[in-house]
Amino acid sequence: MANSVVHFEILGSDGAGLQKFYRDLFGWKIDANNPMNYGMVEAGKGGIGGGVGPSQDGSTLVTVYVDVDNLQAALDKAEKLGGKTVMPPMDVPGGPSIAQFTDPGGNVVGLVKGM
């Protein structure tokens, strides 16, 4: 499938508590040994990897990230179809480039390049 979902995020005000919850619930291996305490979740057989951690503003949020070749082109197309850019393209330190938009229903969807 072109433009497949390649990453998920589960964020909230208590990142460590969420990491414990999902570790205990599903047995996920979560590594939060980084300055942002962002817990990287290993992909299981047939699944995708993701992240569980603290949100920057304390809000709760679940986001899927779709792999695209060109972040800005995907944002432009989303806007033409009724979506709105909520985070322009940015480089994650030591990671991929990402962006986010909302769909017409208000759901946040992430875009990723280089993953």
FITOR-482558 format. One line per 10 residues: their letters; for each residue y, z, x of C-alpha. Coordinates in nm, 2 decimals. Layout:
a) Y/Z/X ~ ...
This chain:
mansvvhfei) 0.00/0.00/0.00 ~ 0.34/-0.09/0.14 ~ 0.59/0.19/0.15 ~ 0.34/0.47/0.11 ~ 0.41/0.84/0.08 ~ 0.37/0.98/0.43 ~ 0.51/1.33/0.41 ~ 0.59/1.61/0.16 ~ 0.82/1.91/0.18 ~ 0.81/2.24/-0.02
lgsdgaglqk) 1.13/2.44/0.05 ~ 1.27/2.76/-0.09 ~ 1.48/3.06/-0.01 ~ 1.18/3.25/0.15 ~ 1.03/2.99/0.38 ~ 0.79/3.24/0.55 ~ 0.67/3.36/0.20 ~ 0.60/3.01/0.09 ~ 0.41/2.94/0.41 ~ 0.20/3.25/0.35
fyrdlfgwki) 0.14/3.15/-0.01 ~ 0.02/2.80/0.07 ~ -0.18/2.91/0.37 ~ -0.36/3.17/0.15 ~ -0.39/2.95/-0.15 ~ -0.52/2.63/0.01 ~ -0.62/2.74/0.36 ~ -0.35/2.50/0.51 ~ -0.29/2.53/0.88 ~ 0.09/2.57/0.90
dannpmnygm) 0.27/2.58/1.24 ~ 0.63/2.72/1.21 ~ 0.67/2.78/1.58 ~ 1.01/2.61/1.61 ~ 1.38/2.71/1.60 ~ 1.41/2.62/1.23 ~ 1.09/2.80/1.12 ~ 0.99/2.48/0.95 ~ 0.61/2.50/0.89 ~ 0.43/2.17/0.98
veagkggigg) 0.12/2.13/0.76 ~ -0.17/1.94/0.92 ~ -0.30/1.64/0.71 ~ -0.64/1.70/0.57 ~ -0.91/1.44/0.53 ~ -0.77/1.17/0.32 ~ -0.43/1.35/0.27 ~ -0.09/1.35/0.43 ~ 0.08/1.61/0.64 ~ 0.40/1.79/0.53
gvgpsqdgst) 0.62/2.08/0.57 ~ 0.68/2.42/0.41 ~ 0.99/2.63/0.49 ~ 1.33/2.76/0.42 ~ 1.59/2.54/0.24 ~ 1.94/2.53/0.39 ~ 2.11/2.65/0.08 ~ 1.84/2.87/-0.07 ~ 1.75/2.62/-0.34 ~ 1.39/2.53/-0.43
lvtvyvdvdn) 1.28/2.18/-0.38 ~ 0.97/1.96/-0.36 ~ 1.02/1.62/-0.20 ~ 0.79/1.33/-0.11 ~ 0.89/1.10/0.17 ~ 0.82/0.73/0.16 ~ 0.79/0.52/0.47 ~ 1.04/0.23/0.49 ~ 1.15/-0.02/0.76 ~ 1.53/0.03/0.69
lqaaldkaek) 1.67/0.35/0.56 ~ 2.01/0.21/0.46 ~ 1.86/-0.10/0.29 ~ 1.63/0.13/0.08 ~ 1.93/0.35/-0.01 ~ 2.13/0.05/-0.11 ~ 1.85/-0.08/-0.33 ~ 1.80/0.26/-0.49 ~ 2.17/0.27/-0.58 ~ 2.15/-0.08/-0.73
lggktvmppm) 1.87/0.04/-0.95 ~ 2.05/0.35/-1.07 ~ 1.98/0.60/-0.80 ~ 2.23/0.80/-0.59 ~ 2.23/0.87/-0.21 ~ 2.22/1.25/-0.15 ~ 2.16/1.24/0.23 ~ 2.26/0.93/0.44 ~ 2.04/0.83/0.73 ~ 2.01/1.10/1.00
dvpggpsiaq) 1.79/1.16/1.30 ~ 1.58/1.47/1.30 ~ 1.58/1.63/1.65 ~ 1.26/1.53/1.82 ~ 1.14/1.36/1.50 ~ 1.19/1.06/1.28 ~ 1.50/0.93/1.10 ~ 1.53/1.03/0.73 ~ 1.75/0.99/0.42 ~ 1.73/1.10/0.06
ftdpggnvvg) 1.83/0.98/-0.28 ~ 1.80/1.08/-0.64 ~ 1.63/0.86/-0.89 ~ 1.78/0.79/-1.23 ~ 1.60/1.11/-1.36 ~ 1.75/1.33/-1.09 ~ 1.44/1.37/-0.88 ~ 1.51/1.38/-0.50 ~ 1.30/1.13/-0.30 ~ 1.30/1.11/0.08
lvkgm) 1.28/0.81/0.30 ~ 1.15/0.82/0.65 ~ 1.14/0.57/0.94 ~ 0.95/0.62/1.26 ~ 0.67/0.84/1.13
